């Protein structure tokens, strides 16, 4: 079975990050509570952001078997986020 993970990158004081994190929590709770969401604060772990080539926050990476298969930059509406998560689950 493929290993699927979400990595959410944020920075302190980033209002768009807070909005996106709330929306993401709602979407994951309603669509795929079994999938793990890793939240990474780039002020604490900048090397991870560099390794993953994160240029701005918020950023959501979809990883399957350790490979990035999709990235969402910035804030998106809940429906777009839900569709993206469902597509990822069905890969």
Buried (B, 14 or more C-beta within 10 A) or exposed (E): EEEBBBBBBBBEEBEBBBEBBEBBEEBBEEBBEEBEBEEBBBEEEEEBBEEBEBEEBBBBBBBBEEEEEBBBBEBBEEEEBBBBBEEBEEE
